[in-house]
């Protein structure tokens, strides 16, 4: 498994920033050969600057996925939070804590954007298992990601019960 965050200088021209994002995504695809790409779905916010930046970076990721023949999907932040924590309005710390717990990490991934990326990836990987309850019971015919989803659901239910 690999997680990383592509950082660009905030004062760089937008074209250069998007080119850096594209290069970073291409290098990860070349190095790790993913089977799919999942990105945050842009939604209306008060901060149009944030929405625009997210939309532009998402567009770059979707374009590169298409160039590589990879299936791509988008997931809203509330969809991702609900998948990972069971609560669509969870805060960043809750998402980070659940990512660390689900992936059995000693500490939440840093920076917080890395935890967000892992949450989007898990949400995307787990959607298949959620739609195949018959297969999730025995694990037969499931992909490794779907088995991980079923295991993580069990862990999350236990965690949430313990906190209640």
N, C-alpha and C positions, 0 to 999 in steps of 0.2 A: 504494500500500500504506500502511496505517496501523497503528501499534501504540501502545498506551497502557496505563497502569496506573491503575486507580481506587483511590485511597487514601481511607481513612476514619479518623477518630480512634479509637484503640483503646479509649478510655474512653467512647465514645458508646453509647447504648442500641442493642441489636442491631437493633431495628426501624428506627431512623434509619440505621444502617450499611447494612442491606439496601436501604432506599429509595434511598440514595446510589448503591449499586451498580446498582440498576435504572435510575435516571436516567442514569447513565453509559453503560450498555449501550444504552438507547433512543436516546441522542444519537448514538452511534457508528453504529447502524443507520440512523438518519435521515440522517446526513451521508455515509455510505459505501455504503449499499445492498448489504450482503453477500448472497451466494447461499445461505449455510449458516452454522450456528453449531456450534462444537465446544468442548467443555469437558473439564476433567480429571474422570475417573471416580474417585469416592471409593473408597478401599480401606481395609482395616483397618490401623491403625497403633497404635503404643504411645500416641501423644499424641491422646487422644480430643477434646481442645479443637481441635486442628488439623483433624481429620476433620470435626467438627461445622461449623466455619466454612467449610470447603471445600464440604461438602454443601449448606449453606444458600446460598452464593453460586452454586454450580452450579445449584441448583433455581431461583433467580431467573433465571439466564441461559436455562435451558431453557424456563421459563414465557414469558419475553419472546420467545424464538424462536417458540414456538407462537402467541403473540398476533399475530406478524407473518407467520405462515404460512411460516416458514423451516424447512427440514429441520435437525434437530439431532442431534449424535452425541456420545458420550463416549469418551474414550481414557484408558487407565491410564498412569501415569507411565512404567512400564517399556516399554509399547508405543510411547510417544512417543520415549523415549530410543533404543530400538532402531531406529525409523524414521529418526531424525536422525543418530545416530552409528554405528549398526550393533551397538550393545551396550546391552542393556536395563538394565544397572546403571551406566551412565555417570554421572559426577558432574556437578554444575552447571557447572563450568568447561568440561568437555568439550562439553556441550550448547551453552553460549554460544559456544565457539570454532567449532563446526560451523555454528551458525546464521549467524555472521558470514561464514564461508567460503561457505556455500551461497548466501547472499543478497548476496555480494560487498560486504560492509560493511567499512569501514576499522577498525572496532572492534566488539566484542560489544555488543549492545543493553543499555542501562542503564535502569532497574534490572534485576536478574536476572529478575524476574518478567516483564519484557517479552520476554526471550529464551524463557522458558517458554511464553508465549502464542504466540509465533511458531512454536515447535516443535510445539505442539498444532495450530496451523493448518496447518503443512506436513504433519504426519502425516496429518491428515484429508484434505487435498487430494491427497496422494500415494497413498492407498489404492486409488483407481480405476486408476491407472497400473500399480500392482503386480499387479492382478488382470487386466490386459489386456496380456500380453507381446507379442502379435502387433502391436497398435497402437503399442507403445512403440518398436519398431524403426524405423519410418519416420516416426512422429509423425502419421500420417494418422488423422483422426477423433478426435484427442485434444483435450481442453480445454487451455487455457494452463497450468492447474495440473498436469495430467498430463504435459505436455511439460517443465515445470519439474522434476517428480519424476524423469523419465528423465535430464535433464541433471544434476540434483543427485546421483543415484545414480552417474553416471559420475565426477563430481567427488569424491564421498565415497570411491569405490573407489580412485581415484588417490591421494587424501590418505592413506587408511589403508595403502595399499601403501608410500607414501613413508615413513611412520612406522614400518613394520615392520622 
